[in-house]
């Protein structure tokens, strides 16, 4: 109601930010009669449930300062999918041009399955608690290549194989040991940078029973992937894991793959072409069958023209 009273355009702009119940709001300052210059208006808002884009939050609070053609958000606190999120942001509005913005957010103890149910409803069987932070230091609306920033993420006790970019590797692992490609990840950690809209990580690591997955590469803000993933078998075995992993380092290279395509439809290809005979120790009967079995022939009559 306040936004529409200031200006119909401002009212339309705040419509996507919806409170299910009227929030408690304290507003004070100067409202210009014409245009945005000379505005100096403060908002202190607390309420919920709150909806914006795909996010559904039971409670959120924060302070907003509208001054001339800029908006600053501070002390933003939210109940975030059974965890917590805090952050701040700044927007600079340039008449007739895209807006410049930057923000930072820290999230902790977020329930992954609840978050993904809103972000990607078709994704199932995800579990774990997510912690991390995301900072966009410079960006312009409408130009994804303008985004610069950094962040990190940490997932504890998670099931993540239904996320395509991770699940694409499950069949490879299951071919070694049935069920290995669906084991629970004790931890998944990584840091990343964002340069010109391209997210890059050189240390994304997933630890699960019997193996460690290392991801290195990039994904841009249009979901295009270019990465490598390497499976280190038995790396975390108690006491002898590092020794076993070192001795079998050449074998590890058999499980190094390049991942391309998109986040929703990744494509997997081995970096090194390994002869079938080398894979025999991992599934001997299947390898022997593939080496010596004659191609299946059928005596079906040819199809009619």
ABEGO torsion letter per residue (X at the ends): XAAAAABAAAAAAAAABBBABBBBBBBBEBBBABEABGBBBBBBBBEOBBBBEABBBABBBEBBBBBEABBBBBGBBBBBGGBBBBBBBBBBBBBGBBBBBBBBBBBBGBBAAAAAAAABAABBGBBEBBBEBBBBABBBBGBAAABBEBEBBBBBGBBAAABAAAAAAAAAAAAABBGAAABBBABBBBBBBBBGGBBBBAABBBBBBGBBBBBBEBBBAAGBBBBBBBBBBGAABBGAAAAAAAAAAAAAAAABBBBBEBAABBBBBBABBBBAAAAAAABAAAAAAAAABBBBBBABBBBBX
